[in-house]
Amino acid sequence: MTLLQYKVFETIVDTGSFTKAGDKLGMTQSAISHAIKGLEVELSLNLLNRGRSGISLTSEGERIIHYVREILNLSELLNQEAGNLNGLKVGSIRIGTFPSVSAHLLPAIIEKFQTNYPAIQVEFHEGGYNELMQMLSSGVIDVSFSTSETSGNLDFIPLLDDHLKIILPENHPLKNYKVLSIHNIADEPFIMPKAGCDELIKELFKKNKLQPKVYWEIGDNQTIINMVKRNLGISIVPELILSIEKELNIISLEENTFRTIGLSVPSLERKSPAVEAFINLAKAMIQKDK
């Protein structure tokens, strides 16, 4: 069965005549007859009553015509949407993001995206790594910022390596060091980030056979920074969140540790034009700033 057969059937029903249907579709009466006969054979149904009084639907045809119209309407909508998206004239994109990206990367990217594609509606969903990947897998969002460690079996496009840094209060005895080993801070009161880079940090301590002295476990990055400023402990956090911080000592880790931030999609082969445009723009802007 083909869309042409469906269109012929619909047009015959609407015009009430093979001849008028042929005129409307630019087809010969023979081609019209062949198309409708082929449809009836494939469905094993008699769709039309043909008589001296004209053409009418059989009882089977009355039931089938509703489905045919729906198929043709959906086909038209699909073609329109494909055309619009190919030109990015209309459309929408649902983006997943986590706090550090929301605060430090996303605003500039979205500003440029909306300048380039003003008719594309943008929707944000902020959450933790695992929550975002679940939303992406279930179709709640179209694309999401993530890390290489949390993207799972989704397609992942790397954007940047975000190195972990030690942060110390202003008056800390180790403040003058440019680089410190994880061994140098093992006995310090430690503020452990939650639901972010905690797995990387815990693995770093474990790999070096060390046990951090965790005084606090905090989920909010800014709270961690403020607690360090108040001499409540030290911490290890992603460099991305430290771009404008003052009143802190930021020290590099001797054990080069980083998270790879990127974009995840269910399938690169089936991504929409709007998602592709967003990925390309994000890559261009982030790589330019490296």
Secondary structure, DSSP 8 states (H G I E B T S, - for coil): --HHHHHHHHHHHHHS-HHHHHHHHT--HHHHHHHHHHHHHHHTS--EEEETTEEEE-HHHHHHHHHHHHHHHHHHHHHHHHHHHHTTSSEEEEEEE-HHHHHHTHHHHHHHHHHH-TTEEEEEEE--HHHHHHHHHTTS-SEEEEETTT-TTSEEEEEEEEEEEEEEETT-TTTT-SEE-GGGGTTSEEEEE-SSSHHHHHHHHHHTT---EEEEEES-HHHHHHHHHTTS-EEEEEGGGGTT--SEEEEEESS--EEEEEEEES-STT--HHHHHHHHHHHHHHHHH-
